[in-house]
């Protein structure tokens, strides 16, 4: 009996010892886990603090840069600097005086066009010199056409015209240089489309399109009584014409034929006097038209030489566009531009 009690006592002691061991081990592990968690929490907390510091530093840097930009913009505007291209300043006096009178949107529109051609041409200085004669002829041809149809262009328009024409002329000449077998292509194209180069009777006209007959009659009366020129006609077209497509060209449409309009409409024009305003409004669809007739052309078949320039432009239009796009992209990557007059 005593030995039985002794065995039980020993077992209790052993079990208690094992329990104590595992309890101590568990406590130790929990303590280690707690320490690790605290370390992790501290590490996370440190990282978050560092992130916050970095964000504050980045924000401060951005804020400083913006303040610097604003300060620079104010400084440049005080100096009258409109833009800087590759560290070269362009001031108000470098632009036509009409620029100063433009509103924000008009300035933005003008500068977008100006920079498109300007940055590309800045990398084409050798080509500008090389094709100086061709560029001059192309510009004069454009200006002559505008004058003929009564369009007066201000100094801003002329500036864009010169840049645009120079860029196009250079692209055309450079593409022509790469197309040495073009003569055969032009001849073959003309032969394939020969029927299309027979033109019916046609009339070259400008028009002012209005909604009512009375309005048309009032405009005709005003033009006749003032002995209006084609320039006067173009101004009224810009002011009153409902035809958006031709309005900005002073109402100029170009050549029209009987096939493109009604017989009565064309016949009235065909019977009228050249270089004059037709005295009665002509109705077409739901509009009344005041017509200025430039010239009448009898049915004719145009020769290859007469159509050569049009055919070249048609055949090479994709190559010319690709050439211009490539050179503008290249210029845009190489030339640094900052605009200070407005945000663009």
RAVEN-V275552 format. One record per residue. PSI is psi in radians with two decimals (NA if undefined). NEAR is the number of other C-alpha atoms within 8 Angstrom. Layout:
psi = (PSI | PSI)
near = (NEAR | NEAR)
//
This chain:
psi = (-0.75 | -0.72 | -0.61 | -0.77 | -0.68 | -0.74 | -0.77 | -0.74 | -0.81 | -0.78 | -0.73 | -0.76 | -0.77 | -0.84 | -0.75 | -0.66 | -0.76 | -0.78 | -0.76 | -0.69 | -0.87 | -0.60 | -0.78 | -0.73 | -0.77 | -0.72 | -0.71 | -0.78 | -0.75 | -0.68 | -0.73 | -0.71 | -0.76 | -0.74 | -0.79 | -0.80 | -0.73 | -0.73 | -0.78 | -0.82 | -0.74 | -0.70 | -0.77 | -0.77 | -0.74 | -0.77 | -0.76 | -0.69 | -0.77 | -0.72 | -0.81 | -0.74 | -0.80 | -0.77 | -0.76 | -0.68 | -0.76 | -0.81 | -0.69 | -0.72 | -0.80 | -0.79 | -0.74 | -0.77 | -0.75 | -0.70 | -0.70 | -0.74 | -0.80 | -0.76 | -0.72 | -0.72 | -0.77 | -0.76 | -0.82 | -0.71 | -0.63 | -0.62 | -0.16 | 0.37 | 2.17 | -0.79 | 2.86 | 2.19 | 2.01 | 0.91 | 0.02 | 2.16 | 2.38 | 1.96 | 3.06 | -0.68 | -0.23 | -0.16 | 2.69 | 2.60 | -0.45 | -0.42 | -0.74 | -0.54 | -0.17 | 2.60 | 3.00 | -0.92 | -0.68 | -0.65 | -0.78 | -0.77 | -0.78 | -0.86 | -0.57 | -0.80 | -0.82 | -0.83 | -0.59 | -0.85 | -0.66 | -0.87 | -0.62 | -0.76 | -0.44 | -0.41 | 0.05 | 0.64 | -0.71 | -0.72 | -0.64 | -0.70 | -0.71 | -0.72 | 0.51 | -0.78 | -0.84 | -0.69 | -0.80 | -0.78 | -0.73 | -0.71 | -0.79 | -0.66 | -0.76 | -0.85 | -0.66 | -0.70 | -0.77 | -0.76 | -0.72 | -0.66 | 0.15 | 0.18 | 2.12 | 2.26 | 2.36 | -3.11 | -0.54 | -0.81 | -0.71 | -0.65 | -0.83 | -0.73 | -0.79 | -0.79 | -0.82 | -0.80 | -0.69 | -0.79 | -0.78 | -0.76 | -0.75 | -0.79 | -0.72 | -0.83 | -0.69 | -0.66 | -0.68 | -0.64 | -0.56 | -0.09 | 1.32 | -0.43 | 0.41 | -0.52 | -0.82 | -0.68 | -0.74 | -0.82 | -0.77 | -0.71 | -0.76 | -0.74 | -0.71 | -0.48 | 0.44 | -0.68 | -0.55 | -0.25 | 0.23 | 1.97 | 2.38 | 3.11 | 2.35 | 2.82 | 2.36 | 2.12 | 2.78 | 2.76 | 2.79 | 2.09 | 2.17 | 2.98 | -0.63 | 2.72 | -0.70 | -0.71 | -0.73 | -0.75 | -0.68 | -0.72 | -0.73 | -0.76 | -0.79 | -0.73 | -0.77 | -0.82 | -0.53 | 0.08 | 0.89 | 2.53 | 3.07 | -0.52 | -0.71 | -0.73 | -0.81 | -0.68 | -0.75 | -0.59 | -0.76 | -0.58 | -0.73 | -0.45 | 2.41 | -0.12 | 1.72 | -0.66 | -0.74 | -0.25 | -0.81 | -0.21 | 0.37 | 0.45 | 0.04 | 2.21 | -0.71 | -2.59 | 2.36 | 2.65 | 3.04 | -0.58 | -0.40 | -0.13 | -3.08 | 2.74 | -0.84 | -0.73 | -0.87 | -0.70 | -0.70 | -0.75 | -0.77 | -0.53 | -0.15 | 2.93 | 2.43 | 2.71 | 0.79 | 2.90 | 2.30 | 2.28 | -0.27 | 2.53 | 2.52 | 2.30 | 2.33 | 2.13 | -2.14 | 0.30 | 2.75 | 2.39 | 2.28 | 2.12 | 2.32 | 2.07 | 2.07 | -1.03 | 2.66 | 2.50 | 2.18 | 2.80 | 2.33 | 2.63 | 2.08 | 2.51 | 2.97 | -0.73 | -0.64 | -0.53 | -0.03 | -0.85 | -0.74 | -0.71 | -0.76 | -0.84 | -0.63 | -0.82 | -0.57 | 0.12 | -0.64 | -0.77 | -0.70 | -0.77 | -0.79 | -0.71 | -0.80 | -0.79 | -0.76 | -0.77 | -0.58 | -0.74 | -0.79 | -0.79 | -0.69 | -0.55 | -0.56 | -0.48 | 2.21 | 2.19 | 2.30 | 2.22 | 2.26 | -0.39 | -0.68 | 2.96 | 2.18 | NA)
near = (4 | 5 | 6 | 7 | 8 | 8 | 8 | 8 | 8 | 8 | 8 | 8 | 8 | 8 | 8 | 8 | 8 | 8 | 8 | 8 | 8 | 8 | 8 | 8 | 8 | 8 | 8 | 8 | 8 | 8 | 8 | 8 | 8 | 8 | 8 | 8 | 8 | 8 | 8 | 8 | 8 | 8 | 8 | 8 | 8 | 8 | 8 | 8 | 8 | 8 | 8 | 8 | 8 | 8 | 8 | 8 | 8 | 8 | 8 | 8 | 8 | 8 | 8 | 8 | 8 | 8 | 8 | 8 | 8 | 8 | 8 | 8 | 10 | 8 | 8 | 11 | 11 | 7 | 7 | 8 | 14 | 13 | 12 | 12 | 11 | 7 | 6 | 6 | 9 | 11 | 11 | 11 | 6 | 6 | 8 | 9 | 8 | 9 | 9 | 6 | 6 | 8 | 6 | 7 | 6 | 8 | 11 | 11 | 8 | 8 | 8 | 9 | 9 | 10 | 8 | 9 | 12 | 9 | 12 | 13 | 11 | 8 | 7 | 8 | 8 | 6 | 8 | 12 | 7 | 6 | 11 | 8 | 6 | 8 | 13 | 8 | 8 | 10 | 12 | 8 | 8 | 8 | 8 | 8 | 8 | 10 | 9 | 7 | 12 | 13 | 12 | 7 | 7 | 7 | 8 | 10 | 8 | 9 | 8 | 10 | 9 | 9 | 12 | 9 | 11 | 11 | 12 | 10 | 12 | 12 | 11 | 9 | 9 | 8 | 12 | 9 | 7 | 6 | 7 | 7 | 6 | 8 | 7 | 7 | 8 | 11 | 9 | 8 | 9 | 10 | 7 | 6 | 8 | 8 | 5 | 6 | 9 | 10 | 10 | 8 | 11 | 13 | 15 | 12 | 14 | 14 | 13 | 15 | 13 | 13 | 9 | 8 | 9 | 6 | 9 | 13 | 10 | 8 | 9 | 13 | 8 | 8 | 11 | 9 | 7 | 6 | 6 | 10 | 7 | 9 | 11 | 10 | 13 | 15 | 10 | 11 | 14 | 12 | 6 | 9 | 14 | 9 | 9 | 7 | 5 | 10 | 14 | 8 | 9 | 16 | 15 | 12 | 10 | 8 | 8 | 11 | 11 | 11 | 5 | 6 | 9 | 8 | 7 | 6 | 11 | 11 | 9 | 8 | 10 | 8 | 6 | 8 | 7 | 8 | 8 | 8 | 10 | 12 | 5 | 7 | 13 | 9 | 9 | 8 | 4 | 6 | 10 | 14 | 13 | 15 | 12 | 13 | 17 | 11 | 9 | 11 | 7 | 7 | 9 | 8 | 7 | 9 | 7 | 8 | 5 | 7 | 9 | 9 | 7 | 7 | 11 | 9 | 8 | 7 | 7 | 9 | 8 | 7 | 8 | 12 | 8 | 8 | 10 | 11 | 8 | 8 | 9 | 12 | 8 | 8 | 12 | 10 | 7 | 6 | 9 | 9 | 8 | 7 | 10 | 11 | 9 | 8 | 6 | 5)
//
